[in-house]
Amino acid sequence: MRAENLKLLEKLGWVAIIILTLMGMGGALGHILDTVLDTGDIPIVRDINIALFGIDFFQHWLNFREYSVARMAHMVPGLLFMLIVPLQFISSIRQHYPKLHKVIGYTALTLSVALIPSGLIFAFAYPYVGFKEQVPTVFYTSIYIACVYMGVRAILRRDISTHREWMVRVYAMGLGIYAIRVWYSLFLHLSDQPSTEFFASAFWIGIAFNLIVAETWINLTRKPSLKVKQYQADHFPLSKAA
């Protein structure tokens, strides 16, 4: 792919990241403020949430007050995660402030691990659609843990390029949580089905779509390894000149 096209895709990717990050921060702040100040009872907050996600899901959202400890244990680390992780993909920070990059990486890793138990509590103690929600939760959580493990393993081996690829997948899944809301809202406003019918579908599609985008980007930007370069030089010595 031409460099200018790749740059355009990168810019579009950052636009999507910023939008999903703002959505994630807004969602986390909404939960935090409602836990502390009952902001969900404010008419304008109620009206916006109902317009975006429907009355049934808003009522489910309000009932998270019964799980205030788990709610805060999930939303506070989630908010911090959404704030700091984009910094890991800014090349100037990686190049000029490697120690900061490392600190942010360790912090993000800790936060991501902390988010898992509270997320599972929501899925199993207080699900919106029961088993249909629990299946993708367990499935994607398993993939998420595996990606985090592979990313940590790669950086411990100082395999920076492989570490980058796994972290792109991890971050895509993190953003996928908020992509679910986009798909959910689309289904809500473009179909006549009750939200309980398509919530699980939005869950599956939201994260899967992000992973497809991440994998596409990884393959477009992957640099050939030394072994591949040597193989090409040995077997196609004229390919470069051509």
C-alpha positions in Angstrom: 0.0 0.0 0.0 1.2 3.5 -0.8 2.6 5.6 2.1 0.0 8.3 1.5 -2.9 5.9 1.7 -1.4 4.4 4.9 -1.2 7.8 6.4 -4.8 8.5 5.5 -5.9 5.2 7.2 -3.8 6.1 10.2 -5.6 9.5 10.5 -9.0 7.9 10.2 -8.0 5.3 12.8 -7.0 8.1 15.2 -10.4 9.8 14.6 -12.2 6.5 15.5 -9.9 6.0 18.6 -10.7 9.5 19.8 -14.4 9.1 19.3 -14.5 5.7 21.1 -12.2 7.0 23.8 -14.5 9.9 24.5 -17.4 7.6 24.6 -15.6 5.3 27.0 -14.6 8.2 29.3 -18.2 9.6 29.2 -19.6 6.2 30.0 -17.3 5.6 32.9 -17.8 9.1 34.3 -21.5 8.6 34.0 -21.4 5.5 36.1 -19.0 7.1 38.7 -21.1 10.3 39.0 -24.3 8.3 39.3 -22.8 6.2 42.1 -21.7 9.3 44.0 -24.4 11.9 43.2 -27.3 9.9 41.6 -26.9 11.9 38.4 -29.2 9.5 36.6 -32.1 11.1 38.3 -31.4 14.5 36.6 -33.9 14.9 33.8 -31.4 15.9 31.1 -29.2 12.9 31.9 -32.2 10.6 31.9 -33.5 12.0 28.6 -30.1 11.7 26.8 -29.6 8.1 28.0 -33.1 7.1 27.0 -32.6 8.7 23.6 -29.4 6.9 23.0 -30.0 3.5 24.5 -33.7 3.2 25.3 -35.8 3.1 28.5 -35.1 -0.6 29.2 -31.4 -0.3 29.1 -31.4 2.9 31.1 -33.3 1.2 33.8 -30.7 -1.6 33.8 -28.0 1.1 34.0 -29.7 2.7 37.0 -29.9 -0.6 38.8 -26.1 -0.8 38.9 -26.5 1.4 42.0 -27.1 -1.9 43.8 -23.6 -3.0 43.0 -21.8 0.3 43.8 -18.5 -1.4 44.9 -18.2 -3.5 41.8 -19.3 -0.5 39.7 -16.6 1.8 41.0 -14.0 -1.0 40.9 -14.7 -1.3 37.2 -15.3 2.3 36.1 -12.4 4.0 37.9 -9.7 1.7 36.5 -11.6 1.7 33.2 -11.5 5.5 33.0 -7.8 5.6 33.8 -7.2 2.9 31.2 -8.9 4.8 28.5 -7.0 8.0 29.4 -3.4 6.5 29.3 -3.4 3.7 26.7 -3.6 6.0 23.6 -0.3 7.5 24.7 1.3 4.1 24.1 0.7 4.4 20.4 2.2 7.9 19.9 5.6 7.2 18.3 7.2 10.4 19.6 6.6 9.3 23.2 8.0 5.9 22.6 11.1 7.3 21.0 11.9 10.2 23.2 10.4 9.1 26.5 11.0 5.3 26.7 10.8 5.3 30.6 7.4 7.0 30.5 6.3 4.5 27.8 7.4 1.7 30.1 5.6 3.1 33.2 2.4 3.7 31.3 2.6 0.1 29.9 3.0 -1.4 33.4 0.1 0.8 34.7 -2.1 -0.1 31.8 -1.4 -3.8 32.3 -2.3 -3.6 36.0 -5.5 -1.7 35.2 -6.5 -4.2 32.5 -6.1 -7.1 34.8 -8.0 -5.3 37.5 -11.0 -4.7 35.1 -11.5 -8.4 34.5 -13.1 -9.6 37.9 -15.5 -6.7 38.1 -16.5 -7.1 34.4 -17.3 -10.8 35.1 -19.3 -9.8 38.2 -21.5 -7.6 36.0 -22.0 -10.4 33.4 -22.9 -13.1 35.9 -24.4 -11.3 38.9 -26.3 -8.6 37.0 -26.5 -9.4 33.2 -28.9 -7.6 30.8 -29.8 -10.7 28.7 -28.4 -13.6 30.9 -26.7 -16.5 29.2 -26.6 -14.8 25.7 -24.4 -12.1 27.3 -22.3 -14.4 29.4 -21.1 -16.5 26.5 -19.4 -13.6 24.6 -18.1 -12.2 27.9 -16.2 -15.4 28.7 -15.1 -15.9 25.1 -13.7 -12.4 24.6 -12.2 -12.3 28.1 -10.3 -15.5 27.4 -9.0 -14.0 24.1 -8.1 -10.7 25.9 -6.1 -12.5 28.6 -4.3 -14.5 26.0 -3.4 -11.4 24.0 -2.1 -9.6 27.2 0.0 -12.7 28.0 1.5 -12.9 24.5 2.2 -9.2 24.6 4.0 -9.4 28.0 5.9 -12.5 26.8 7.1 -10.7 23.7 8.4 -7.6 25.5 10.2 -9.8 28.1 12.0 -11.3 25.1 12.6 -7.8 23.8 10.6 -8.7 20.7 9.3 -5.2 20.2 7.5 -5.6 16.9 5.6 -8.7 18.1 4.8 -6.9 21.4 3.3 -4.0 19.4 1.1 -6.3 17.4 -0.4 -8.0 20.5 -0.9 -4.7 22.2 -2.8 -3.4 19.2 -5.1 -6.4 19.6 -5.5 -5.7 23.3 -6.3 -2.1 22.8 -8.8 -2.9 20.0 -10.7 -5.2 22.4 -10.7 -2.5 25.0 -12.2 0.0 22.6 -14.6 -2.8 21.5 -16.4 -2.5 24.8 -17.5 1.0 23.6 -18.0 0.0 20.0 -20.7 -2.3 21.4 -22.6 0.8 22.3 -22.4 2.1 18.8 -23.8 -1.2 17.3 -26.4 -1.4 20.0 -27.6 2.1 19.3 -27.7 1.4 15.6 -29.8 -1.7 16.1 -32.1 0.2 18.5 -32.8 3.0 16.1 -32.8 1.0 12.8 -34.9 -2.0 13.8 -38.1 -2.6 15.6 -36.8 -5.4 17.8 -36.6 -5.1 21.6 -33.1 -4.4 22.9 -33.0 -7.8 24.6 -33.1 -9.4 21.2 -30.0 -7.7 19.7 -27.9 -6.8 22.8 -25.9 -10.0 22.4 -25.5 -9.5 18.7 -24.1 -6.0 19.3 -21.7 -7.5 21.8 -20.4 -10.1 19.4 -20.1 -7.7 16.5 -18.6 -4.7 18.4 -15.5 -6.5 19.6 -15.2 -8.8 16.5 -15.3 -5.8 14.1 -12.6 -4.0 16.1 -10.4 -7.1 16.0 -10.8 -7.3 12.3 -9.7 -3.7 11.9 -6.8 -4.3 14.2 -5.6 -7.3 12.3 -5.9 -5.5 9.0 -3.8 -2.6 10.4 -1.2 -5.0 11.8 -0.8 -6.7 8.5 -0.6 -3.4 6.6 2.1 -2.1 8.8 4.0 -5.2 9.7 7.7 -5.0 8.8 9.3 -8.2 7.4 11.5 -10.0 9.8 15.2 -10.6 9.2 14.5 -14.2 8.3 12.0 -13.2 5.6 14.4 -10.6 4.3 17.2 -13.2 4.1 14.9 -15.6 2.3 13.9 -13.0 -0.2 17.5 -12.1 -0.8 18.5 -15.8 -1.3 15.6 -16.8 -3.5 14.7 -13.6 -5.3 18.0 -11.7 -5.6 16.7 -9.5 -8.5 13.3 -8.6 -6.9 14.6 -5.5 -5.3 16.3 -4.2 -8.5 13.1 -4.9 -10.4 
